[in-house]
């Protein structure tokens, strides 16, 4: 089949259904000659629009307070820690790269001998996010997730009420990834089922057939190669398991 790093979109031949980001901007303005005691709230603006007006913390004025401010300026703190950049997704990918997976297997921590290259690369994550975006996906399924790098990338691309259902055999790798997913604002969108994929997928199919679960808009099949055909056939034949516009990548 196609390489797992380049998923092949497959679409059901069904009538298309029209399926139905948050940007936040803050501004802070202060006069160069203004001291802490001179700040006054602006009634025409929400307090969050001028942080120092509502919360006159000295560190907000540290770079603009002139020497003429006198005692107020002298009492300002000497330094503040700079903001730290990074993301839970990047941190998880780095942790997977640094982990000694062979040793984990030798010590019995993992069921199989995991390999670093199983983790979703930045290019693959970008492709998954693009697929979710152009398809308007709200609910995704990943069969075989390893440490969940791809799952977290998908979660970040889905809307606030989106969901990523993960089926993963090994509990160690699920817990490994969960530590980083919990640090992400999108981590709560990820639901994990640990164990063999086929019984779990059959359970999802029963829930969908009974109308107790919404169908999946995007499915990534990246589990054991021996079972991939069976997973795909079950996905394709199960009523209501896939949405009418679903994309399945194998």
N, C-alpha and C positions, 0 to 999 in steps of 0.2 A: 504493500500500500504506500501512499505518499509519506514523505518524511514528516515526523511529528513536529519538527521545528517549522514546517510550512504547512499548516492545516489546510485541507481542501474543503471549501464550502460546498455542502450538498443541500439542496432545497427540495422539500416535498412539493409535488405537483398538485397544488391545491389552490383554490381561489385566494388571492391576496386579501388580507384584512388590514384596514387602515388602523394602525395602532397609535393611540396617542403615543442649570448649573448656578450654582449660586455664586454671584460675584459680590464681594463686599469691599467697600472702599472706605478708608477712614482718612481724615485730614487733620493736621494739627497746625495751628497758626499761633505765633506768639511774637510780641514786640521785643526787639533786642534789648530794650531798656526796662523791661518789665521784671519786677521781682515777685517772689512767691506771694507776698501779702497784697499785691495789686491785681491779682486775677479775679475777675468777676464772671459768673455764668452768663451766657448769652441766651436770652429767652427765646430767640427765634430759631435756635438750633437744639437738637437733642444733645444731651450731655456727652454722649460718646463722640460727637463730631469734633469737640475740642477737649481732648483728654485732660490737659492741665487745668482747664476751667472747673471741671467737676472733681478732679483728683489732683490737686496741686503738689504733686510729688517733686522733690528737689531734682531728681535725676532727669526729669523732662526738661528742666531749665539749665542743666549743667553746661551745655555747649553755647547757650545764648546769653547767659547772665553776664553783664559787663563788670569790670572791676569797680565801676562807680556804684554798683549795687551795695557795696559796703558790707556790713555784717551778714546780710542774707547770703551774699555770694561766698563769703568766707566759711560759712557753716555748711556749704554744700559738700556732699561726699566726694572723695578723691577719685573714685573710679567705679564703674559698673561692668559686669561681665558682658562681653559682646554676645549678640544673638547667635545661637547655634543652628546651622543649616543641616538638613538631612531629611530622610523620610524612612518610615518603617519598612517600606518596600525595598529600598536600597540597603538598609541594615540587614534585612532578612536574606537578601541575595548574597551579601558579603559573608554572613554567618554560615551559610550553606557552603560557600567556597572554602572557608577556613576549617570546617568540621572534618575530623578524621573518621570518615565513614567506614573504612576498612576495619579500623579498630572497634568501632561500634558493633559491627557484625561479629567480629571475633569474640567480643565480650557478651554477645547475646542480646544486645540492646535493640537490634533490628532483626526482622524476620528474614530479610534477604540482604545481600551485599549491595548497598546503595552506591550510586555514582554521582559525582558532582554534576556531570553534564546532563543529568535528568532534570535539573532545575531550569525553569523557563528563563531564557536569555532576555536582555533588554529588547532586542528586536522582536522576539516572540511576544513579549508582553505588549509592546506597541501594536502588533498585529491584532492581538486579542481585543485590546481596547478599541481599536478601529472597527473591528467587526461588531462589537457590542454597540458602538455609537451609530454606525450607518444602518444597523438593523433595528435600532430603537429597542434594544433588549432591556427587559426588566427582571427577567429570571434566567439564570444560567446554571448549567450542570457540568461539573468536571469529574469525569470518571478516571481516576488515577491522578493524584495531585502532588505526590512527593511532599515537599515541605510547604506547599501552598503559595509559592511565589506568583504563579500564574493566577491563582484564585484571588489573591490580594490585588493584583493588577486589574482583574475583571471587576472586583468589588469597587475599586476606585472609579471605574468608568460607568457604573450603573447609577441610576437615580437614587435619591435618598431612601425610597421604599423598595429598592432592588434587593435581590437575594442571589447568593451563589451557593448552590448545594454541592458539596464535595463528597465523593466516595473514595476512600483510601484504605488500603489493606493494613498498613503498619501504624500502630498507635504512637510509636516513638516519633515518627516524622510529623504526625499531626500535632503532637504537643510541642515539638520543636518550633513549628511555624506559628502555633497559636500565641506564643509569647510575644511575637512581633505583631501579629494581627491585632492583638488587644491594644497596642500602642497607636493603631491607626484609627482615624475617625470613621473609616469604612469597614473596619474589622468586624463589627457587629452584623454585617450583611452575610457573613460566611457561616454556613451550617455544615458541620462535618459528621459523616457516618463512617465509623471505623469497622472494617471487616471485609470479607469477600464482596466484590462488586455486584455479582449477578443476583444474589438474594436481595441486596439493598435496592437494586434497580427494579426487580420484580415488585418489591414493596411500593416503590414510587409509582409504578405502573398501575397497581391496584388502587392507590389513592387517587390518581388522576382519573381512572375509569369511573370511580364512584363519585367524582365531582368534588372531592375533598381537598384538592390541590390544584393550583393554577398550572397551566402547561409551561414548558421551558421554551424560551426564545432562542437560546444559544446553548449548544452542547459540545464539549470537548472530550473526545474519547482518546485517552492516553494511558491506558492500563496495560495489563499483560497482553502480549501480542496474540497468544493462543485464544483468548476470549473476545477479541475485538469484534469479530464477525457476529458473534452471538449477541454482544451488547448492541451493536448497530441494528440487527434484525429486530430485537426487542423494542428498541426505541422507535423504529419505523412502523412497527405493526401494532403498537399499543395505543388504543383510543385516548385522545386528549392528553397524551404525555408530551406531545410537541405542539406548539402553536402553529397556525396556518402559515406563518412566515418564518418558521424556525430555520436556523442554520446549524448543521451538524458537521463538525470537523473531526477527521480521523487521521 
